[in-house]
Amino acid sequence: MFHLLEEMAKVRNDSFKAVHIQTREEARNAPPPFTTFSLFYDGEFITHEILSEKKFKKILTSKGL
């Protein structure tokens, strides 16, 4: 799923970084409360909801991107 969001950000010339948590220790030390999916913008937690293209675009727009 994140590949789709990454591609959307790339097309819009926005930066995007996906972090794949692979170990229990990484999950324990991760900043988000939910380690299955979390979206941050400028260090601010936005959502843990897995996003559709439409919802992701709405978030980007709301952040002025």
Distance bins in CASP14 RR format, pairs under 12 A and 6 or more apart:
PFRMAT RR
TARGET T0000
AUTHOR 0000-0000-0000
RMODE 2
METHOD distances of the structure
MODEL  1
1 7 0 0 0 0 0 1 0 0 0 0 0
1 8 0 0 0 0 0 1 0 0 0 0 0
1 18 0 0 0 0 1 0 0 0 0 0 0
1 20 0 0 0 0 0 1 0 0 0 0 0
1 36 0 0 0 0 0 1 0 0 0 0 0
1 37 1 0 0 1 0 0 0 0 0 0 0
1 39 0 0 0 0 0 1 0 0 0 0 0
1 49 0 0 0 0 0 1 0 0 0 0 0
1 50 1 0 1 0 0 0 0 0 0 0 0
1 51 1 0 0 1 0 0 0 0 0 0 0
1 52 0 0 0 0 1 0 0 0 0 0 0
1 53 0 0 0 0 0 1 0 0 0 0 0
1 55 0 0 0 0 0 1 0 0 0 0 0
1 56 0 0 0 0 1 0 0 0 0 0 0
2 8 0 0 0 0 0 1 0 0 0 0 0
2 9 0 0 0 0 0 1 0 0 0 0 0
2 16 0 0 0 0 1 0 0 0 0 0 0
2 17 0 0 0 0 1 0 0 0 0 0 0
2 18 1 0 1 0 0 0 0 0 0 0 0
2 19 0 0 0 0 1 0 0 0 0 0 0
2 20 0 0 0 0 1 0 0 0 0 0 0
2 21 0 0 0 0 0 1 0 0 0 0 0
2 36 0 0 0 0 0 1 0 0 0 0 0
2 37 1 0 0 1 0 0 0 0 0 0 0
2 38 0 0 0 0 0 1 0 0 0 0 0
2 39 0 0 0 0 1 0 0 0 0 0 0
2 50 0 0 0 0 1 0 0 0 0 0 0
2 51 0 0 0 0 1 0 0 0 0 0 0
2 56 0 0 0 0 0 1 0 0 0 0 0
3 9 0 0 0 0 0 1 0 0 0 0 0
3 10 0 0 0 0 0 1 0 0 0 0 0
3 16 0 0 0 0 0 1 0 0 0 0 0
3 18 0 0 0 0 1 0 0 0 0 0 0
3 20 0 0 0 0 0 1 0 0 0 0 0
3 53 0 0 0 0 0 1 0 0 0 0 0
4 10 0 0 0 0 0 1 0 0 0 0 0
4 11 0 0 0 0 0 1 0 0 0 0 0
4 16 0 0 0 0 0 1 0 0 0 0 0
4 18 0 0 0 0 0 1 0 0 0 0 0
4 50 0 0 0 0 0 1 0 0 0 0 0
4 51 0 0 0 0 1 0 0 0 0 0 0
4 52 0 0 0 0 1 0 0 0 0 0 0
4 53 1 0 0 1 0 0 0 0 0 0 0
4 54 0 0 0 0 0 1 0 0 0 0 0
4 55 0 0 0 0 0 1 0 0 0 0 0
4 56 0 0 0 0 1 0 0 0 0 0 0
4 57 0 0 0 0 0 1 0 0 0 0 0
5 11 0 0 0 0 0 1 0 0 0 0 0
5 12 0 0 0 0 0 1 0 0 0 0 0
5 14 0 0 0 0 0 1 0 0 0 0 0
5 16 1 0 0 1 0 0 0 0 0 0 0
5 17 0 0 0 0 0 1 0 0 0 0 0
5 18 0 0 0 0 1 0 0 0 0 0 0
5 37 0 0 0 0 1 0 0 0 0 0 0
5 39 0 0 0 0 1 0 0 0 0 0 0
5 46 0 0 0 0 0 1 0 0 0 0 0
5 47 0 0 0 0 0 1 0 0 0 0 0
5 50 0 0 0 0 1 0 0 0 0 0 0
5 51 1 0 0 1 0 0 0 0 0 0 0
5 52 0 0 0 0 1 0 0 0 0 0 0
5 53 1 0 0 1 0 0 0 0 0 0 0
5 54 0 0 0 0 0 1 0 0 0 0 0
5 55 0 0 0 0 1 0 0 0 0 0 0
5 56 1 0 1 0 0 0 0 0 0 0 0
5 57 0 0 0 0 1 0 0 0 0 0 0
5 59 0 0 0 0 1 0 0 0 0 0 0
5 60 0 0 0 0 1 0 0 0 0 0 0
6 12 0 0 0 0 0 1 0 0 0 0 0
6 14 0 0 0 0 1 0 0 0 0 0 0
6 15 0 0 0 0 0 1 0 0 0 0 0
6 16 1 0 1 0 0 0 0 0 0 0 0
6 17 0 0 0 0 1 0 0 0 0 0 0
6 18 1 0 0 1 0 0 0 0 0 0 0
6 19 0 0 0 0 0 1 0 0 0 0 0
6 20 0 0 0 0 0 1 0 0 0 0 0
6 39 0 0 0 0 0 1 0 0 0 0 0
6 51 0 0 0 0 0 1 0 0 0 0 0
6 53 0 0 0 0 0 1 0 0 0 0 0
6 56 0 0 0 0 0 1 0 0 0 0 0
7 14 0 0 0 0 0 1 0 0 0 0 0
7 16 0 0 0 0 1 0 0 0 0 0 0
7 18 0 0 0 0 0 1 0 0 0 0 0
7 53 0 0 0 0 1 0 0 0 0 0 0
7 56 0 0 0 0 0 1 0 0 0 0 0
8 14 0 0 0 0 1 0 0 0 0 0 0
8 16 0 0 0 0 1 0 0 0 0 0 0
8 51 0 0 0 0 1 0 0 0 0 0 0
8 52 0 0 0 0 0 1 0 0 0 0 0
8 53 1 0 0 1 0 0 0 0 0 0 0
8 54 0 0 0 0 0 1 0 0 0 0 0
8 55 0 0 0 0 0 1 0 0 0 0 0
8 56 1 0 0 1 0 0 0 0 0 0 0
8 57 1 0 0 1 0 0 0 0 0 0 0
8 58 0 0 0 0 0 1 0 0 0 0 0
8 59 0 0 0 0 0 1 0 0 0 0 0
8 60 1 0 0 1 0 0 0 0 0 0 0
8 61 0 0 0 0 0 1 0 0 0 0 0
8 65 0 0 0 0 0 1 0 0 0 0 0
9 15 1 0 0 1 0 0 0 0 0 0 0
9 16 1 1 0 0 0 0 0 0 0 0 0
9 17 0 0 0 0 1 0 0 0 0 0 0
9 18 0 0 0 0 1 0 0 0 0 0 0
9 39 0 0 0 0 0 1 0 0 0 0 0
9 41 0 0 0 0 0 1 0 0 0 0 0
9 51 0 0 0 0 0 1 0 0 0 0 0
9 53 0 0 0 0 0 1 0 0 0 0 0
9 56 0 0 0 0 1 0 0 0 0 0 0
9 57 0 0 0 0 0 1 0 0 0 0 0
9 59 0 0 0 0 0 1 0 0 0 0 0
9 60 1 0 0 1 0 0 0 0 0 0 0
9 63 0 0 0 0 0 1 0 0 0 0 0
9 65 0 0 0 0 1 0 0 0 0 0 0
10 16 1 0 0 1 0 0 0 0 0 0 0
10 17 0 0 0 0 0 1 0 0 0 0 0
10 18 0 0 0 0 0 1 0 0 0 0 0
11 53 0 0 0 0 0 1 0 0 0 0 0
11 56 0 0 0 0 0 1 0 0 0 0 0
11 57 0 0 0 0 0 1 0 0 0 0 0
11 60 0 0 0 0 0 1 0 0 0 0 0
11 65 0 0 0 0 0 1 0 0 0 0 0
12 53 0 0 0 0 0 1 0 0 0 0 0
12 56 0 0 0 0 0 1 0 0 0 0 0
12 57 0 0 0 0 1 0 0 0 0 0 0
12 59 0 0 0 0 0 1 0 0 0 0 0
12 60 1 0 0 1 0 0 0 0 0 0 0
12 61 0 0 0 0 1 0 0 0 0 0 0
12 63 0 0 0 0 0 1 0 0 0 0 0
12 64 0 0 0 0 0 1 0 0 0 0 0
12 65 1 0 0 1 0 0 0 0 0 0 0
13 60 0 0 0 0 0 1 0 0 0 0 0
13 65 0 0 0 0 1 0 0 0 0 0 0
14 41 0 0 0 0 1 0 0 0 0 0 0
14 42 0 0 0 0 0 1 0 0 0 0 0
14 56 0 0 0 0 0 1 0 0 0 0 0
14 57 0 0 0 0 0 1 0 0 0 0 0
14 59 0 0 0 0 0 1 0 0 0 0 0
14 60 1 0 0 1 0 0 0 0 0 0 0
14 61 0 0 0 0 0 1 0 0 0 0 0
14 63 0 0 0 0 1 0 0 0 0 0 0
14 64 0 0 0 0 1 0 0 0 0 0 0
14 65 1 0 1 0 0 0 0 0 0 0 0
15 40 0 0 0 0 0 1 0 0 0 0 0
15 41 0 0 0 0 0 1 0 0 0 0 0
15 42 0 0 0 0 0 1 0 0 0 0 0
15 60 0 0 0 0 0 1 0 0 0 0 0
15 63 0 0 0 0 0 1 0 0 0 0 0
15 65 0 0 0 0 1 0 0 0 0 0 0
16 39 0 0 0 0 0 1 0 0 0 0 0
16 40 0 0 0 0 0 1 0 0 0 0 0
16 41 0 0 0 0 0 1 0 0 0 0 0
16 56 0 0 0 0 1 0 0 0 0 0 0
16 59 0 0 0 0 0 1 0 0 0 0 0
16 60 0 0 0 0 1 0 0 0 0 0 0
16 65 0 0 0 0 0 1 0 0 0 0 0
17 39 0 0 0 0 0 1 0 0 0 0 0
17 40 0 0 0 0 1 0 0 0 0 0 0
17 41 0 0 0 0 0 1 0 0 0 0 0
17 42 0 0 0 0 0 1 0 0 0 0 0
17 43 0 0 0 0 0 1 0 0 0 0 0
18 37 0 0 0 0 0 1 0 0 0 0 0
18 38 0 0 0 0 0 1 0 0 0 0 0
18 39 0 0 0 0 0 1 0 0 0 0 0
18 40 0 0 0 0 0 1 0 0 0 0 0
19 26 0 0 0 0 1 0 0 0 0 0 0
19 27 0 0 0 0 0 1 0 0 0 0 0
19 29 0 0 0 0 0 1 0 0 0 0 0
19 30 0 0 0 0 1 0 0 0 0 0 0
19 31 0 0 0 0 1 0 0 0 0 0 0
19 32 0 0 0 0 1 0 0 0 0 0 0
19 35 0 0 0 0 1 0 0 0 0 0 0
19 37 0 0 0 0 0 1 0 0 0 0 0
19 38 0 0 0 0 1 0 0 0 0 0 0
19 39 0 0 0 0 0 1 0 0 0 0 0
19 40 0 0 0 0 1 0 0 0 0 0 0
20 26 0 0 0 0 1 0 0 0 0 0 0
20 27 0 0 0 0 0 1 0 0 0 0 0
20 30 0 0 0 0 0 1 0 0 0 0 0
20 35 0 0 0 0 0 1 0 0 0 0 0
20 36 0 0 0 0 0 1 0 0 0 0 0
20 37 0 0 0 0 0 1 0 0 0 0 0
21 27 1 0 1 0 0 0 0 0 0 0 0
21 28 0 0 0 0 1 0 0 0 0 0 0
21 29 0 0 0 0 1 0 0 0 0 0 0
21 30 1 0 1 0 0 0 0 0 0 0 0
21 31 0 0 0 0 0 1 0 0 0 0 0
21 32 0 0 0 0 1 0 0 0 0 0 0
21 34 0 0 0 0 0 1 0 0 0 0 0
21 35 1 0 1 0 0 0 0 0 0 0 0
21 36 0 0 0 0 1 0 0 0 0 0 0
21 37 0 0 0 0 0 1 0 0 0 0 0
21 38 0 0 0 0 1 0 0 0 0 0 0
22 30 0 0 0 0 0 1 0 0 0 0 0
22 35 0 0 0 0 0 1 0 0 0 0 0
23 29 0 0 0 0 1 0 0 0 0 0 0
23 30 0 0 0 0 0 1 0 0 0 0 0
23 35 0 0 0 0 0 1 0 0 0 0 0
24 30 0 0 0 0 0 1 0 0 0 0 0
24 35 0 0 0 0 1 0 0 0 0 0 0
25 35 0 0 0 0 0 1 0 0 0 0 0
26 32 0 0 0 0 0 1 0 0 0 0 0
26 35 0 0 0 0 1 0 0 0 0 0 0
27 33 0 0 0 0 0 1 0 0 0 0 0
27 34 0 0 0 0 0 1 0 0 0 0 0
27 35 1 0 1 0 0 0 0 0 0 0 0
27 36 0 0 0 0 1 0 0 0 0 0 0
27 38 0 0 0 0 0 1 0 0 0 0 0
28 35 0 0 0 0 1 0 0 0 0 0 0
29 35 0 0 0 0 0 1 0 0 0 0 0
30 36 0 0 0 0 0 1 0 0 0 0 0
30 37 0 0 0 0 0 1 0 0 0 0 0
30 38 0 0 0 0 1 0 0 0 0 0 0
30 40 0 0 0 0 0 1 0 0 0 0 0
30 45 0 0 0 0 0 1 0 0 0 0 0
30 48 0 0 0 0 0 1 0 0 0 0 0
31 38 0 0 0 0 1 0 0 0 0 0 0
31 40 1 0 0 1 0 0 0 0 0 0 0
31 43 0 0 0 0 1 0 0 0 0 0 0
31 44 0 0 0 0 0 1 0 0 0 0 0
31 45 1 0 0 1 0 0 0 0 0 0 0
31 48 0 0 0 0 0 1 0 0 0 0 0
32 38 1 1 0 0 0 0 0 0 0 0 0
32 39 0 0 0 0 1 0 0 0 0 0 0
32 40 1 0 0 1 0 0 0 0 0 0 0
32 43 0 0 0 0 0 1 0 0 0 0 0
32 44 0 0 0 0 0 1 0 0 0 0 0
32 45 1 0 0 1 0 0 0 0 0 0 0
32 46 0 0 0 0 0 1 0 0 0 0 0
32 47 0 0 0 0 1 0 0 0 0 0 0
32 48 1 0 0 1 0 0 0 0 0 0 0
33 40 0 0 0 0 0 1 0 0 0 0 0
33 45 1 0 0 1 0 0 0 0 0 0 0
33 47 0 0 0 0 0 1 0 0 0 0 0
33 48 1 0 0 1 0 0 0 0 0 0 0
34 40 0 0 0 0 0 1 0 0 0 0 0
34 45 0 0 0 0 1 0 0 0 0 0 0
34 46 0 0 0 0 0 1 0 0 0 0 0
34 47 0 0 0 0 1 0 0 0 0 0 0
34 48 1 1 0 0 0 0 0 0 0 0 0
34 49 0 0 0 0 1 0 0 0 0 0 0
34 50 0 0 0 0 0 1 0 0 0 0 0
35 48 0 0 0 0 1 0 0 0 0 0 0
36 48 1 0 0 1 0 0 0 0 0 0 0
36 49 0 0 0 0 0 1 0 0 0 0 0
36 50 1 0 0 1 0 0 0 0 0 0 0
37 45 0 0 0 0 0 1 0 0 0 0 0
37 46 0 0 0 0 0 1 0 0 0 0 0
37 47 0 0 0 0 1 0 0 0 0 0 0
37 48 1 0 0 1 0 0 0 0 0 0 0
37 49 1 0 0 1 0 0 0 0 0 0 0
37 50 1 0 1 0 0 0 0 0 0 0 0
37 51 0 0 0 0 1 0 0 0 0 0 0
37 56 0 0 0 0 0 1 0 0 0 0 0
38 44 0 0 0 0 0 1 0 0 0 0 0
38 45 1 0 0 1 0 0 0 0 0 0 0
38 46 0 0 0 0 1 0 0 0 0 0 0
38 47 1 0 0 1 0 0 0 0 0 0 0
38 48 1 0 1 0 0 0 0 0 0 0 0
38 49 0 0 0 0 1 0 0 0 0 0 0
38 50 0 0 0 0 0 1 0 0 0 0 0
38 51 0 0 0 0 0 1 0 0 0 0 0
39 45 1 0 0 1 0 0 0 0 0 0 0
39 46 1 0 1 0 0 0 0 0 0 0 0
39 47 1 0 1 0 0 0 0 0 0 0 0
39 48 1 0 0 1 0 0 0 0 0 0 0
39 49 0 0 0 0 1 0 0 0 0 0 0
39 50 0 0 0 0 1 0 0 0 0 0 0
39 51 1 0 0 1 0 0 0 0 0 0 0
39 55 0 0 0 0 1 0 0 0 0 0 0
39 56 0 0 0 0 1 0 0 0 0 0 0
39 59 1 0 0 1 0 0 0 0 0 0 0
39 60 0 0 0 0 0 1 0 0 0 0 0
39 63 0 0 0 0 0 1 0 0 0 0 0
40 46 1 0 0 1 0 0 0 0 0 0 0
40 47 0 0 0 0 1 0 0 0 0 0 0
40 48 0 0 0 0 0 1 0 0 0 0 0
40 59 0 0 0 0 0 1 0 0 0 0 0
40 63 0 0 0 0 0 1 0 0 0 0 0
41 47 0 0 0 0 1 0 0 0 0 0 0
41 56 0 0 0 0 0 1 0 0 0 0 0
41 59 1 0 0 1 0 0 0 0 0 0 0
41 60 0 0 0 0 1 0 0 0 0 0 0
41 62 0 0 0 0 1 0 0 0 0 0 0
41 63 1 0 1 0 0 0 0 0 0 0 0
41 64 0 0 0 0 0 1 0 0 0 0 0
41 65 0 0 0 0 1 0 0 0 0 0 0
42 63 0 0 0 0 1 0 0 0 0 0 0
42 64 0 0 0 0 0 1 0 0 0 0 0
42 65 0 0 0 0 0 1 0 0 0 0 0
43 63 0 0 0 0 0 1 0 0 0 0 0
44 59 0 0 0 0 0 1 0 0 0 0 0
44 63 0 0 0 0 1 0 0 0 0 0 0
46 55 0 0 0 0 0 1 0 0 0 0 0
46 56 0 0 0 0 0 1 0 0 0 0 0
46 58 0 0 0 0 0 1 0 0 0 0 0
46 59 1 0 0 1 0 0 0 0 0 0 0
46 60 0 0 0 0 0 1 0 0 0 0 0
46 62 0 0 0 0 1 0 0 0 0 0 0
46 63 0 0 0 0 1 0 0 0 0 0 0
47 55 0 0 0 0 1 0 0 0 0 0 0
47 56 0 0 0 0 1 0 0 0 0 0 0
47 58 0 0 0 0 0 1 0 0 0 0 0
47 59 1 0 0 1 0 0 0 0 0 0 0
47 62 0 0 0 0 0 1 0 0 0 0 0
49 55 1 0 0 1 0 0 0 0 0 0 0
49 56 0 0 0 0 0 1 0 0 0 0 0
49 58 0 0 0 0 0 1 0 0 0 0 0
49 59 0 0 0 0 1 0 0 0 0 0 0
50 56 0 0 0 0 1 0 0 0 0 0 0
51 57 0 0 0 0 1 0 0 0 0 0 0
51 58 0 0 0 0 1 0 0 0 0 0 0
51 59 1 0 0 1 0 0 0 0 0 0 0
51 60 0 0 0 0 0 1 0 0 0 0 0
52 58 0 0 0 0 1 0 0 0 0 0 0
52 59 0 0 0 0 0 1 0 0 0 0 0
53 59 0 0 0 0 0 1 0 0 0 0 0
53 60 0 0 0 0 0 1 0 0 0 0 0
54 60 0 0 0 0 0 1 0 0 0 0 0
54 61 0 0 0 0 0 1 0 0 0 0 0
55 61 0 0 0 0 0 1 0 0 0 0 0
55 62 0 0 0 0 0 1 0 0 0 0 0
56 62 0 0 0 0 0 1 0 0 0 0 0
56 63 0 0 0 0 0 1 0 0 0 0 0
56 65 0 0 0 0 0 1 0 0 0 0 0
57 63 0 0 0 0 0 1 0 0 0 0 0
57 64 0 0 0 0 0 1 0 0 0 0 0
57 65 0 0 0 0 1 0 0 0 0 0 0
58 64 0 0 0 0 0 1 0 0 0 0 0
58 65 0 0 0 0 0 1 0 0 0 0 0
59 65 0 0 0 0 1 0 0 0 0 0 0
END
